[in-house]
Amino acid sequence: MAQQVYTLLVQVGRSKGDGLPKGATGAGLVCYASGKDEAEAVRETVAILKQAEMSPLDVTGYGTLAEREAEGHEIDEQERALMQRALDENAVIIAQMEPLFGDTGDEETLH
């Protein structure tokens, strides 16, 4: 089976050296990852994030470009270019990182 690019949303928690802003409780990352199937793309993405001292907690797959188009997702040229780069370089591309802030409720019990 040929390599394809999968769109993944990865939730990460905090870990020492993760590079997230002070006060963030974690982050959501939009990644484009190449793989023979979605499972391989997820494994590669998790491995890369762990090497970057991040703590992946959950991964949600949104499928390939063709699958996303079939579902009616609007995909702009910049996103397509990042997907193509992930395919060309057989890489994981982090396209967007959104730090998460806020009280999860757990901190209140600690005070």
C-alpha positions as CSV (number, residue, x, y, z in Angstrom):
1,M,0.0,0.0,0.0
2,A,1.3,3.4,-0.9
3,Q,2.1,6.1,1.6
4,Q,-0.7,8.5,2.3
5,V,-1.0,11.6,4.6
6,Y,-3.4,11.5,7.5
7,T,-4.7,14.5,9.4
8,L,-4.4,13.9,13.2
9,L,-5.5,16.0,16.2
10,V,-3.2,15.2,19.1
11,Q,-3.9,16.2,22.7
12,V,-0.8,16.6,24.8
13,G,-0.3,17.0,28.5
14,R,2.5,18.8,30.3
15,S,6.0,17.4,30.7
16,K,9.3,18.9,31.6
17,G,11.0,20.4,28.6
18,D,7.8,20.4,26.4
19,G,8.2,24.0,25.3
20,L,4.6,24.9,26.1
21,P,3.8,28.4,27.6
22,K,3.9,28.9,31.4
23,G,0.4,28.2,32.8
24,A,-0.7,25.9,29.9
25,T,-2.3,22.7,31.0
26,G,-1.5,21.0,27.6
27,A,-2.1,21.6,24.0
28,G,-3.9,20.5,20.9
29,L,-1.8,19.8,17.8
30,V,-3.0,19.5,14.3
31,C,-0.5,17.2,12.5
32,Y,-0.1,15.8,9.0
33,A,1.6,12.4,9.1
34,S,2.5,10.0,6.4
35,G,2.0,6.3,6.7
36,K,0.9,3.2,4.9
37,D,-2.2,3.3,7.1
38,E,-3.6,5.5,9.8
39,A,-2.3,3.3,12.6
40,E,1.3,3.7,11.3
41,A,0.8,7.5,11.0
42,V,-0.4,7.6,14.6
43,R,2.5,5.5,15.9
44,E,5.0,7.7,14.1
45,T,3.4,10.9,15.3
46,V,3.4,9.7,19.0
47,A,7.0,8.6,18.7
48,I,8.1,12.0,17.3
49,L,6.2,13.9,20.0
50,K,7.7,11.8,22.7
51,Q,11.2,12.5,21.3
52,A,10.3,16.2,21.5
53,E,9.6,15.7,25.2
54,M,5.9,16.1,24.8
55,S,3.3,13.8,26.5
56,P,0.7,12.6,23.9
57,L,-2.6,11.7,25.7
58,D,-5.1,11.2,22.8
59,V,-5.0,11.1,19.0
60,T,-8.1,11.6,16.8
61,G,-7.7,10.7,13.1
62,Y,-9.6,12.7,10.5
63,G,-8.5,10.6,7.5
64,T,-6.6,11.2,4.3
65,L,-7.1,14.2,2.0
66,A,-9.5,12.2,-0.2
67,E,-11.5,11.1,2.8
68,R,-11.7,14.6,4.2
69,E,-12.8,16.0,0.8
70,A,-15.5,13.3,0.6
71,E,-16.8,14.5,4.0
72,G,-17.0,18.0,2.7
73,H,-14.0,19.5,4.6
74,E,-12.7,22.7,3.0
75,I,-9.0,22.4,2.6
76,D,-7.0,25.5,1.6
77,E,-3.8,25.6,-0.5
78,Q,-1.6,26.1,2.5
79,E,-3.0,23.0,4.2
80,R,-2.6,21.0,0.9
81,A,1.0,22.2,0.7
82,L,1.8,21.0,4.2
83,M,0.2,17.6,3.4
84,Q,2.3,17.3,0.3
85,R,5.4,18.1,2.3
86,A,4.6,15.4,4.8
87,L,4.2,12.9,1.9
88,D,7.4,14.1,0.1
89,E,9.5,14.0,3.2
90,N,7.8,11.0,4.8
91,A,7.4,13.1,7.8
92,V,5.2,14.4,10.6
93,I,4.3,18.1,10.2
94,I,2.8,20.0,13.1
95,A,0.6,22.5,11.3
96,Q,-0.9,24.1,14.3
97,M,-0.4,24.2,18.1
98,E,-3.1,25.6,20.4
99,P,-2.0,25.8,24.1
100,L,-4.7,24.9,26.5
101,F,-5.3,27.0,29.6
102,G,-7.8,26.9,32.3
103,D,-8.9,25.2,35.5
104,T,-9.6,21.6,35.0
105,G,-11.2,21.4,38.4
106,D,-8.4,19.2,39.7
107,E,-6.4,22.1,41.0
108,E,-9.2,23.3,43.3
109,T,-9.0,20.1,45.3
110,L,-5.3,20.7,45.9
111,H,-5.7,24.1,47.6
